[in-house]
Amino acid sequence: MGTTNPPHGIDGVGQRGFITRHGLYSGEQAAMADEVATRIRELGLRTVRLVVVDQHGVPRSKSLSPEVATAAMSNGLDFSGAIYSLDTGNQVFVTPFAAGGGLGIDELTGFPDVVLVPDPGTFQVLPWADRTGWMLCDVYFSSGAPMPLDGRGVMRRALAELADVGYDFLAGIEVEYYIVKLDSDRIAPEKRRVHPASADGQCLRARLPVPVRGTA
């Protein structure tokens, strides 16, 4: 898709020809993008999620129609750059509209959009979501320059620096999960004397007996 036109009527996604114009796909990635577009169509997917991970490791995404996701592999996808001004509680931690976005990056002044570029090599069909595809993205400014806080870009640069001094990198993951079977309603919070948070956002409250001095 880096060399072909987006689907009819989807020219409003990103910037037309953004990926080709800035040389953001290798030849292999361009071929993969065409394969992914074909798979999306043949599988009859209803939704494709484009995912980026912010500097805190929090996934941020947009769920797109198949046509828009396919167009994004040519044009990129506009996405709010304000995510890089949020803490892990989704609160803005920099001075709003400060020069350089409060982070010393000129392009972040004024909470601008960034451009997501899907990596077709990461395409997956999610087994737990109905007819839903998924792709990780790299992040760029509208000029085509890499966004310096993009986690994938940071790792790519770090690996290049390691390679320059003769080191390689090997990573492994440890996956932990629980499989449970709900066979009783006795574990409902209310029956454990723990009451869920109220609509005004108060924390959980446990109504437990408090010993009175001399009676415990």
VORO-768371 format. One record per residue (C-alpha): residue number from 0; x, z, y. Coordinates in Angstrom, 1 decimal. Last residue first. Layout:
seq = NUM	east = X	up = Z	north = Y
...
# end
This chain:
seq = 215	east = -11.2	up = 71.0	north = -7.3
seq = 214	east = -13.6	up = 73.7	north = -6.0
seq = 213	east = -11.3	up = 75.8	north = -3.7
seq = 212	east = -10.9	up = 73.1	north = -1.1
seq = 211	east = -13.7	up = 70.6	north = -1.4
seq = 210	east = -13.0	up = 67.7	north = -3.7
seq = 209	east = -14.0	up = 64.3	north = -2.3
seq = 208	east = -16.5	up = 62.3	north = -4.5
seq = 207	east = -15.8	up = 58.6	north = -4.3
seq = 206	east = -17.7	up = 56.0	north = -2.2
seq = 205	east = -15.0	up = 53.3	north = -2.1
seq = 204	east = -15.1	up = 51.1	north = 1.0
seq = 203	east = -13.8	up = 47.6	north = 1.0
seq = 202	east = -12.7	up = 46.5	north = 4.5
seq = 201	east = -15.0	up = 45.7	north = 7.4
seq = 200	east = -15.5	up = 42.0	north = 8.2
seq = 199	east = -18.7	up = 42.2	north = 10.2
seq = 198	east = -20.6	up = 40.7	north = 7.2
seq = 197	east = -19.9	up = 43.7	north = 5.1
seq = 196	east = -16.9	up = 44.0	north = 2.7
seq = 195	east = -17.9	up = 44.7	north = -0.9
seq = 194	east = -18.9	up = 48.2	north = -1.9
seq = 193	east = -16.9	up = 50.1	north = -4.5
seq = 192	east = -18.8	up = 52.7	north = -6.5
seq = 191	east = -17.8	up = 50.9	north = -9.7
seq = 190	east = -21.4	up = 49.8	north = -10.2
seq = 189	east = -21.4	up = 48.2	north = -6.7
seq = 188	east = -18.2	up = 46.3	north = -7.5
seq = 187	east = -19.8	up = 44.7	north = -10.7
seq = 186	east = -17.8	up = 45.9	north = -13.7
seq = 185	east = -20.9	up = 47.1	north = -15.5
seq = 184	east = -22.4	up = 43.6	north = -15.5
seq = 183	east = -21.2	up = 43.2	north = -19.1
seq = 182	east = -19.7	up = 40.4	north = -21.2
seq = 181	east = -17.5	up = 38.7	north = -18.6
seq = 180	east = -14.7	up = 37.1	north = -20.7
seq = 179	east = -11.2	up = 37.0	north = -19.2
seq = 178	east = -8.3	up = 34.7	north = -19.3
seq = 177	east = -5.5	up = 35.9	north = -17.0
seq = 176	east = -2.7	up = 33.9	north = -15.5
seq = 175	east = 1.0	up = 33.8	north = -15.1
seq = 174	east = 3.1	up = 30.6	north = -14.6
seq = 173	east = 6.9	up = 31.0	north = -14.4
seq = 172	east = 8.6	up = 28.1	north = -12.7
seq = 171	east = 12.0	up = 26.7	north = -13.1
seq = 170	east = 14.5	up = 25.3	north = -10.7
seq = 169	east = 17.9	up = 23.5	north = -10.9
seq = 168	east = 19.9	up = 22.5	north = -7.9
seq = 167	east = 23.2	up = 20.7	north = -7.7
seq = 166	east = 26.4	up = 21.6	north = -5.9
seq = 165	east = 29.3	up = 19.5	north = -4.8
seq = 164	east = 29.7	up = 20.2	north = -1.1
seq = 163	east = 27.6	up = 17.2	north = 0.0
seq = 162	east = 25.1	up = 17.8	north = -2.8
seq = 161	east = 24.3	up = 21.2	north = -1.3
seq = 160	east = 23.7	up = 19.6	north = 2.1
seq = 159	east = 21.4	up = 16.9	north = 0.5
seq = 158	east = 19.5	up = 19.7	north = -1.3
seq = 157	east = 18.9	up = 21.5	north = 2.0
seq = 156	east = 17.7	up = 18.3	north = 3.7
seq = 155	east = 15.2	up = 17.6	north = 0.9
seq = 154	east = 14.0	up = 21.2	north = 1.0
seq = 153	east = 13.4	up = 21.1	north = 4.7
seq = 152	east = 11.6	up = 17.8	north = 4.3
seq = 151	east = 9.3	up = 19.1	north = 1.6
seq = 150	east = 8.6	up = 22.2	north = 3.7
seq = 149	east = 7.7	up = 20.3	north = 6.9
seq = 148	east = 9.0	up = 22.3	north = 9.8
seq = 147	east = 11.2	up = 19.5	north = 11.1
seq = 146	east = 8.4	up = 16.9	north = 11.3
seq = 145	east = 10.1	up = 13.7	north = 10.4
seq = 144	east = 10.2	up = 11.0	north = 13.2
seq = 143	east = 7.6	up = 8.2	north = 12.8
seq = 142	east = 6.7	up = 8.4	north = 16.5
seq = 141	east = 3.3	up = 9.9	north = 15.6
seq = 140	east = 5.2	up = 12.9	north = 14.2
seq = 139	east = 5.8	up = 13.1	north = 10.5
seq = 138	east = 4.7	up = 15.2	north = 7.5
seq = 137	east = 5.3	up = 14.5	north = 3.8
seq = 136	east = 2.2	up = 14.7	north = 1.5
seq = 135	east = 1.2	up = 16.0	north = -1.9
seq = 134	east = -1.5	up = 14.1	north = -3.7
seq = 133	east = -4.7	up = 15.1	north = -5.5
seq = 132	east = -7.6	up = 13.2	north = -7.2
seq = 131	east = -11.1	up = 14.5	north = -7.7
seq = 130	east = -13.7	up = 13.2	north = -10.1
seq = 129	east = -15.3	up = 16.6	north = -10.6
seq = 128	east = -12.7	up = 19.4	north = -10.1
seq = 127	east = -11.1	up = 21.4	north = -12.9
seq = 126	east = -9.0	up = 18.6	north = -14.5
seq = 125	east = -7.6	up = 17.6	north = -11.1
seq = 124	east = -6.4	up = 13.9	north = -11.3
seq = 123	east = -2.8	up = 13.8	north = -10.2
seq = 122	east = -0.8	up = 11.8	north = -7.7
seq = 121	east = 2.7	up = 13.2	north = -6.9
seq = 120	east = 4.5	up = 9.8	north = -7.1
seq = 119	east = 2.1	up = 8.4	north = -4.5
seq = 118	east = 3.6	up = 10.7	north = -1.8
seq = 117	east = 0.9	up = 10.8	north = 0.9
seq = 116	east = 2.1	up = 10.4	north = 4.5
seq = 115	east = 0.5	up = 13.0	north = 6.8
seq = 114	east = 0.7	up = 12.3	north = 10.5
seq = 113	east = 0.9	up = 15.1	north = 13.1
seq = 112	east = -1.8	up = 16.0	north = 15.6
seq = 111	east = -0.8	up = 17.7	north = 18.8
seq = 110	east = -1.1	up = 21.4	north = 19.7
seq = 109	east = -0.2	up = 21.0	north = 23.3
seq = 108	east = 3.6	up = 20.8	north = 23.0
seq = 107	east = 4.6	up = 20.2	north = 19.4
seq = 106	east = 6.6	up = 17.1	north = 20.1
seq = 105	east = 9.1	up = 19.1	north = 22.2
seq = 104	east = 10.1	up = 21.4	north = 19.3
seq = 103	east = 11.3	up = 24.8	north = 20.7
seq = 102	east = 8.8	up = 26.8	north = 18.7
seq = 101	east = 6.5	up = 27.9	north = 21.4
seq = 100	east = 4.7	up = 24.6	north = 21.0
seq = 99	east = 7.7	up = 22.9	north = 22.7
seq = 98	east = 6.3	up = 24.0	north = 26.1
seq = 97	east = 3.6	up = 26.6	north = 25.6
seq = 96	east = 0.1	up = 25.3	north = 24.9
seq = 95	east = -1.0	up = 28.6	north = 23.3
seq = 94	east = 1.8	up = 31.3	north = 23.3
seq = 93	east = 2.8	up = 31.5	north = 19.7
seq = 92	east = 1.3	up = 33.6	north = 16.8
seq = 91	east = -2.1	up = 31.7	north = 16.5
seq = 90	east = -4.0	up = 33.6	north = 13.8
seq = 89	east = -4.7	up = 32.0	north = 10.4
seq = 88	east = -3.9	up = 35.3	north = 8.6
seq = 87	east = -0.6	up = 33.9	north = 7.2
seq = 86	east = 0.5	up = 33.0	north = 10.8
seq = 85	east = -0.6	up = 29.9	north = 12.6
seq = 84	east = 1.4	up = 27.7	north = 15.0
seq = 83	east = 2.5	up = 25.3	north = 12.3
seq = 82	east = -1.2	up = 24.7	north = 11.4
seq = 81	east = -1.7	up = 23.5	north = 15.0
seq = 80	east = -0.2	up = 20.1	north = 13.9
seq = 79	east = -3.8	up = 19.0	north = 13.1
seq = 78	east = -3.8	up = 16.0	north = 10.7
seq = 77	east = -3.9	up = 12.3	north = 11.3
seq = 76	east = -3.5	up = 10.3	north = 8.1
seq = 75	east = -0.9	up = 7.8	north = 7.2
seq = 74	east = -1.6	up = 4.1	north = 7.8
seq = 73	east = -0.8	up = 2.4	north = 4.5
seq = 72	east = -1.2	up = 5.1	north = 1.9
seq = 71	east = -3.8	up = 6.6	north = 4.2
seq = 70	east = -6.0	up = 3.6	north = 3.5
seq = 69	east = -6.2	up = 4.5	north = -0.1
seq = 68	east = -7.3	up = 8.1	north = 0.8
seq = 67	east = -9.9	up = 6.7	north = 3.2
seq = 66	east = -11.3	up = 4.4	north = 0.5
seq = 65	east = -11.4	up = 7.1	north = -2.1
seq = 64	east = -13.3	up = 9.5	north = 0.2
seq = 63	east = -11.1	up = 12.3	north = 1.6
seq = 62	east = -10.6	up = 16.0	north = 1.2
seq = 61	east = -8.1	up = 17.3	north = 3.7
seq = 60	east = -5.5	up = 19.9	north = 2.9
seq = 59	east = -3.5	up = 22.9	north = 3.8
seq = 58	east = -1.5	up = 24.8	north = 1.1
seq = 57	east = 0.1	up = 28.1	north = 2.4
seq = 56	east = 3.8	up = 28.3	north = 1.7
seq = 55	east = 4.5	up = 30.1	north = 5.0
seq = 54	east = 6.0	up = 27.0	north = 6.6
seq = 53	east = 2.9	up = 25.0	north = 5.8
seq = 52	east = 2.2	up = 23.2	north = 2.5
seq = 51	east = 0.6	up = 19.7	north = 2.8
seq = 50	east = -2.2	up = 18.4	north = 0.6
seq = 49	east = -4.2	up = 15.2	north = 0.5
seq = 48	east = -7.3	up = 15.7	north = -1.6
seq = 47	east = -9.0	up = 12.7	north = -3.1
seq = 46	east = -12.7	up = 12.6	north = -3.6
seq = 45	east = -15.3	up = 10.7	north = -5.7
seq = 44	east = -13.0	up = 9.1	north = -8.2
seq = 43	east = -14.3	up = 6.1	north = -10.1
seq = 42	east = -11.4	up = 6.1	north = -12.5
seq = 41	east = -10.8	up = 2.4	north = -11.9
seq = 40	east = -10.8	up = 2.7	north = -8.1
seq = 39	east = -8.5	up = 5.7	north = -7.9
seq = 38	east = -6.3	up = 4.2	north = -10.6
seq = 37	east = -6.0	up = 0.9	north = -8.6
seq = 36	east = -5.0	up = 2.8	north = -5.4
seq = 35	east = -2.5	up = 4.8	north = -7.4
seq = 34	east = -0.9	up = 1.6	north = -8.8
seq = 33	east = -0.6	up = 0.1	north = -5.3
seq = 32	east = 0.9	up = 3.3	north = -4.1
seq = 31	east = 3.4	up = 3.3	north = -7.0
seq = 30	east = 4.6	up = -0.1	north = -5.9
seq = 29	east = 5.2	up = 1.2	north = -2.4
seq = 28	east = 6.9	up = 4.3	north = -3.8
seq = 27	east = 9.3	up = 2.2	north = -5.8
seq = 26	east = 10.2	up = 0.0	north = -2.8
seq = 25	east = 10.9	up = 3.1	north = -0.8
seq = 24	east = 8.2	up = 4.3	north = 1.5
seq = 23	east = 8.7	up = 5.6	north = 5.0
seq = 22	east = 10.1	up = 2.5	north = 6.6
seq = 21	east = 8.7	up = 3.2	north = 10.0
seq = 20	east = 6.5	up = 0.1	north = 10.4
seq = 19	east = 5.7	up = 0.1	north = 6.7
seq = 18	east = 4.2	up = 3.6	north = 6.7
seq = 17	east = 2.4	up = 3.3	north = 10.1
seq = 16	east = 0.8	up = -0.1	north = 9.2
seq = 15	east = -2.4	up = 0.7	north = 11.2
seq = 14	east = -2.0	up = 4.2	north = 12.7
seq = 13	east = -4.0	up = 7.0	north = 11.0
seq = 12	east = -7.4	up = 6.0	north = 9.7
seq = 11	east = -9.4	up = 3.8	north = 12.0
seq = 10	east = -8.6	up = 0.7	north = 10.0
seq = 9	east = -11.0	up = 1.8	north = 7.3
seq = 8	east = -13.6	up = -1.0	north = 7.6
seq = 7	east = -12.1	up = -3.3	north = 4.9
seq = 6	east = -9.6	up = -1.5	north = 2.7
seq = 5	east = -6.1	up = -1.0	north = 4.1
seq = 4	east = -3.8	up = -4.0	north = 4.4
seq = 3	east = -0.8	up = -4.4	north = 2.1
seq = 2	east = 2.9	up = -3.6	north = 2.5
seq = 1	east = 3.0	up = 0.2	north = 2.3
seq = 0	east = 0.0	up = 0.0	north = 0.0
# end
